[in-house]
Each structure stands twice: as C-alpha cells, then as structure tokens.
Amino acid sequence: QQFNRINSSVFELTLPLVGAGEYLMLPVNGDWGNKFSVSNKSLPGLDAGGDFGYNLSDNFPGPATSGTYKVTANFLTQKFSVTPQ
C-alpha cells in the first residue's frame, strides 16, 4: 500500500485493517530497515490515533474491529489518526 500526499507533511491511506492486529509505516516501500512506529502500543485509545516517530519500539495497534479505515499521518507534528470508512 502507498500513502497519498495531501500536502508537504500530511499523507493519507485508505485500506482494510484486521481487527486487533498491528501495522507499521515504512519510509521506503518494501524496505524494513527503518520504520515509523509508536513508543507504547498499549496506550488507551492509540488504535484511533496519537503520537508516532521514527524507529520507535512498538508497532501501531490496529482498531478493535476489522474493516476499511483511513490512516492519516502528519509527519510535521508526528500525529496520526485512524477513522472507519
């Protein structure tokens, strides 16, 4: 999957996510050497959005329910959101 560029710092992607799964954002498609991730995937509400950074320790937590979601990432503020579609 590839994000769509909204402006110089905001990117969006609509995709199916598996409930209670996890995911990462890769700066280079197919290259697992670096990643955008979260520091603590167990934080309450993080499945709907929060802070992220470069090469942090945990995967993003997926939403509780499987479905199609829009993931929005702002690389300037290092905030992301996940909304059902």
N, C-alpha and C positions, 0 to 999 in steps of 0.2 A: 504494500500500500504506500501511497505517496501523498503528503500534505499538499493542499492548495494554498498558495501565498495570497493573503488578504492585503497586507501592506508590508513594510520593511521589517516588522517584528512579529506580526500575527499570522499564524498558519492554522488551517482547519482541515479536518479529515472526517468523512462520514463512513462508518464501517460497522459490520456486525461484531459484537463482542460476546464472549461466552460468560455467563453469569458466574461470579466468584472466581474468575480467572485473573490473570496478571498480564501486563504488557510493558514494553519499553519503546522509546522513540530513538531511532538511530540517526545520527547526523549524516551518515553516508549509507545509502540503501545497500543492504547486504553485507556491510562491514560491522562485525560485532566487537571490534577492538575498543570502541568508545560508545557511550550511550547517554541519553538524557533519562533521568530516573528520579526517585524520591528518596529522602533520607530515612523515613519510617512509614512503611505501608500500613501499619496497624492504627494510624491516627484516625479517629472517628470522622466520617464524612469525606475522607480523602478520595473515595471512589467517585465523588461528584466534582472534585477539583481541589486545588490548593497550590502549594509551592513545589517546584521541581528544580533540578540543577544538573550539572554535567558530572557524570561518573559517580553519582551518589550510590549508596549501598543497597537500596531496595528497588524492586520492580514497581510500576504503578499498579495499584489494586483495581481490578475491574469492577463494574457495577454488580450488584447482587443478582440481577435478573438478566438473562440472555436477551439480546435484541440489537437493534440498529441504533447507534449513538454517534453524535457529533463531538469530536475531541477538538478543542480549541487550545492552542498553545501560544502564549505571548513570551517570546524569548528575551524581550527587554525587561519585563517585570518578573520573569520566571514564575508565572502563574499559569495554570491550566484549568479547563473546565470540561466536564463530560455531561452532555444532555441527551435524553432519549429523543428519537426522531419519529 
